[in-house]
């Protein structure tokens, strides 16, 4: 259907997820021989953008992915036989431009959705659409890839948002800066666990004066509640 010389064994699919200007992330999902290869999934935090921009985000992610390949990073050491971009013609044009900049000849297509958010066609960088709905097996496979890529991006976005909200609560406590906040979250995994921790457990993780401040802060919060 795509006019490739041979069936693609490894397919990489990309999607962007953001909540306004915050928590902009991207997912890279890998299917090998038609099945998810979860050990090769990758996540990206979008850097240095002042607002949501899917096109700039996609360009940044693909640039970082293939730069890591050229740098010899083993986590990005295998090139795909096919790239699928969650988006339309403009998204895949960006992918083609990045690939050209790196001198890589990898076929790339966008996944175009219908009004029910299902992938109805693939689109080439020149705008040519390849319908997939007439072949149930292809329609099901592309739909699975699109859904998995979207799920993985959304999941990471939620994790980032949750971490940011949790961090903001700890930021209210005197003496808890970025370093102490990270130590507490690493040790207790959640703000809820920090809130419930005995003073002696807090003192094992951070200095006594900081532990006392955290302990008293949450006891005051409970009193207010």
N, C-alpha and C positions, 0 to 999 in steps of 0.2 A: 504493500500500500504506500509506503514512504519512498519507494524507489532505491532502497539501500542495496548494496552489493551482497550482503548476507544478513541474516536475522541478528538483531542486537542481543548479545548475551547479558551485558551489564547496562542498566538504564539508571541514570541519576535524575531526580526530579526535585525542583526547587519551588519554595513558596515564601512569601513575606507575611509577617503578622505584626500589627502594631495597635496600640491604644493611644490614639492621638499622637503627640510628640514623644510619649514615654514608652519605654519597654519595646522598642523596635527590634525585632528578631527575625531570623530566617531559618528555614529547615532545608536540609539536603537528605533526601531519602533514596535508598538504593534498592533496586530490584535486580536479582540475578536469575536468569533463566525463568523469568516470570514470577519469582517469589521474593518476598522481602528479605533483605540481607541486613538485619538490624545492627550487627556489629559495625557496619560501615556507615550508619546514620551519623550525621554531623549537625551541630547547631551553631548559629552565629549570632552575636550581638552586633547590631548596626551601630557604627561609630561616627561621630562628628557630623551628624545631620541635625539641623535645628527644628525640623518638622517632618511629618510623614511624607515620604516620597518613594513610592514603590519602584519607580524606574531607577532612581539613584541608588536605592537600597539593593536592588537586584544587581546592578553594575558592580557595587562594592563587594557583594558576597561572591560573585563569580570571579572577580579579580583576585580576591583573597584565596579562593579555592585553588585556582590554577597557579597562582604564585607559590602557594605551599607545595604544589606538585613539583614545580621547577626548582624549588629550594631543597628538594629531597626529603620532605616530611613524609614519613611512612604512613601516617594517618590519611594522607591524600595521595598515596603513591600509585593508585590504579586509575587510569583514565576510563571514562564511560564510552560505550559504543553508541549511545544515544542519550540526548538530554531533553527533558520535558520541563517546560516552564509554566507554572500556574499563572496564566494570563494570555493576552491576545497577541496580535501582530507586533505591537510596539515593545512588549516584553521580550519577545524572541529576537527582535532586531537588536536589542541591547546585548543579548546573549551572543548573537553572531558577531557583533562588533568586538566584544571581549575576546572571543575565540580567535578572531582574526589578528587582534593585537598580540596575542601570544603565539601566533603561528600554528594554531591547532585546527585540524580538520575533523571536527566532531559534528555530526548532524544534530540540529536543535529544532524543536518545534514547540509552539505554545499550545496549551490546553484550553480550548474555548468552551465556556459553559453555556447551558441554556437557562431559561428563567426558573428552573427547579434546582439550579446549582449543580447540574450533572454535566460532565464533559461530553459535548455533542460532536466535537470535531477537533482535529489538530490543524494548526496553522503554521505554514512555513514563513521564513523571514521575508519572502517576497509577497506575502499576503495570500498565497494560494491555500485554500482550505481542503482538507482531506476528511470527508465524512466517515464516521466510525459506527454509526448507529445501525447500519444494515448488517453488520457482522457481530452477532451477540458476544462471541468470545473476546473479540477485540474491545468492544464497548465495555464489557465487564472488567477486563484487565486495566484499561486506561482509567476507568472509574475508580478501581481499587487503588491505583497509584496516586491519583489526584486526592482521594479521600485520606490516604495515609500521610501524604505530604502535608495536607492542610491540618490534620490532627496533630502531627508532630510539631508543627509551627505554633499552633494555638496552645498546646500543652506547655511549651517553653515560654510563651508569652505570659501565661497565667502564673508560672513559677516566678518569673521575673517581677511581675506585678505584686504577687504575694510577698516576696522578699523585700520589695521596696516599702510596702505598707508596714510590714513587721519592723523593719529597720526604723521607720519614722517614729514608732512608739518608743523604742529604746533611745532614740535621739533626744527625747524629752528629759532623760535622766542625767543630772549633773555628774560629770566625770566619765560618762560613757561616750567615747568617740568612736571613730571608725574601727580602730584596732580592737577595743574592748567589745564592741558590738559583734565583730566577726568571731572573737573568741567565745563569746556566750552562745551565739547561734551554732557554732561548730560543735560545742560541747553538749548543748541541750536540744538542738535541732529545731526548736520552735519557741516563739514568745510565750505560748501557753505553758510550756515546760519550765521556762525561766521564771514565770510568774509563780509557779507552784513550788519551786525549789527551796529547800531549807537554806538558811544562811550559811551553814557549814559547807554545803555543796557548792554554793556560789563562790565561797572563799577558796575552793580548790582550783577555780578557773581564772579568777581575776583577783587583784589586790584587795585586801580587807576593806579599805575605805570605799572602793568601788562596789564591792559585794554588799556592803552595808547600805549604800545609796540605792542600789537596785532593789534590795529586799524591802527597804522602807518605802520606796516609790510604789511598789505594787501593794503593800499593806495599806497605804493611804488610798490607793485606787479602790481597794475592796471596801474600805470604810465609806467612801463616797457612794459606791454602788449600793 
